[in-house]
Amino acid sequence: MSPRRRWGAALSALAVSAATFVVATLLTTASPAQAAGTGVGYLHTNGSKLVDSTGATVRLTGINWFGMETDNRTFHGLWSSQTWKSQIDHMAQLGYNTIRVPYSGDALKAGATATGINDYVNPDLVGNSPLQILDKVIAYAGQKGMRILLDRHRPSSAGQTPLWYTGTVSEASMIADWQMLAQRYAGNSTVIGGDLFNEPHAEGTDPSGTGACWGCGDTARDWRLAAQRIGNAILSVNSNWLIVVEGVSCPSGGSPNVWDSIPDDPMTCDWWGGNLAGAAQYPVQLNTANRLVYSAHDYGISVYDRQPWFKDASFPENLPAVWDHFWGYLYKNNTAPVLVGEFGSTLANPLDVQWLTKLMSYMGTGVNGISFTYWAWNPNSGDTGGIVSDDWVTVNTQKQNIVGPYLIAPVGSGSSSSPSASTSASASASASASASASASASASASPSGGTGTGSCSVTYKVDSSWPQGFNASVTVKNTGTSTVNNWVATLTLPSGVSLVNGWNATVTASGQTLTAAAPTWAPNLAAGSSVTFNFQANGPSSPAPSGYKLNGVACS
């Protein structure tokens, strides 16, 4: 996906030669996501599963952090008041265990310069090349227990193209770039592989299409054949990497001809990169076994509103059949793992809430679900917005409440710092249907950490729930006359409830005691002020927690 508006591929008589993106999902019956981490050593495939070096099943539940494919040639948001480490800390704290890193060939050139960096906030990046900054991100993400997937997003920073090469950027130069990266990170299992090319798609109209096809046999346009050439070239220098191959938009490489008198099948084409229907007849064949991962993209109405399935009378119940047709069958038939590499929305349209909720359910929970990387961390994605807002720290809780239950948090060695801008997460309703519970309590105890008489009140709300767990928010208000410094809130979880992760504070649990410690960007709670933190838990959403305290003093 581009950080700016993009046009979707034509899929009906009303839309010709437009394109955007696609996503995927599969129902499983596994339990909710557990903090199982991302496995040990390099990953490989076993049927439709990803497994680590011990044979344990691993699921990637990640996020895209773009910028290295643009004119800045490095991660966006480095211009903000957030350090690059604090942003990775925040991703991990929210539960994202993988970062998909889009790049273009321009960022890899000798002498390439990274721009858009706040030198005061990130002095350790001064004078670093784009690759040196990538080295740092990979090293730190590895310390957090996270994985990195590299994504050749564009041939150059000039923009997305239907084919993987252009008149000035050859396939050979693309292979050289990939081999350089594969050798550079050989032996570093944080980097698990390469998403060979982002969103190959149709160009022109049938029967004269000139874009990427699948199975057409034209070596200049057949993306399946190109993926084999590029993937095998990478594996020849680093046989440990996963080779991630996206679909196309229309198998022929051209959009349907809506001007002729022949009806067009609405299921012929899909989003850019989202159509893997041809892989059944024309599978990608690599020289190294157990390295192939297929990838699809999927997007909501905020990106492009003319996909025929959005207008079907049975929406959103019709969506699983759409995903089954284009890529889900590969997972269900145990052919290969599927990674939904991009999916996202502003959620401004209520139908998009239904779409995203259905998609997450389709992909499933636990380690047996489909892997994914949400688009995007960045707030400056014009079509979708991000998980964080324009300050690069405030969490969009509406999105996080839908995606969060499906995340498997990384297990690493801790964080360096928390986000350092001022604000709390924006509140929104979640799409996951279930009764929400709320409880509030107030008292006039004296919180420690400030001076004078203090009191506190607590409001507890279940934002969303599902059969095996729930998301909740806790708002703590200092109703006293003094500031509470370095606040720490505690509560007692009911029996049978266990913490999965939390955000907008440092949230931990010991037994049934949940502790939320003030983030570094908001350490103190002034008189009359409130702070809200969120957490995800396994177990029943009712009854509510009890025993609320602020700095050791009861609030009930």
MOBEL-V49194 format. One line per field, one symbol per residue. psi: psi as a letter, one per 40 degrees, with the letter a starting at -180 (. if undefined). A space follows every 10 residues. Layout:
BEGIN
psi: ???
END
This chain:
BEGIN
psi: iieihihiih eieehhfiib iiiiihhiei iihigeafah aiiaigbeih iaeeeihihh gaihgideea ddeihieeea ehiddddddd dddeeheihh hiiiddeeih ehhhifhhdd dgdeeheiid dddddddddd dddeeiihhi hgdidiedii idieiadehi dddddddddd ddddeheged heahhdhhfi iihaiiffie ahiheeehde ehdddddddd ddddddegee iihhhiaadh deeiiiheei ehihheedia iheehedeed dgihhidhif ehhihiiiia dddheehddd eideheeedd dddddddddd ddefdiihhg dhiiidedhd dddddddddd dddiiaeeih iihihidhef hdddaadiad efdhhgdddd ddddeeihii haeaidiiif ihiiihiiii dhhihiiiii iiifihiida iahiiiihhh hhdiiideai hiihhhhhea eihhifihii ihiihehihd iiieihhiih behhhhihid egdihiheii ihiiihiiii ehiiiafhih fehif.
END
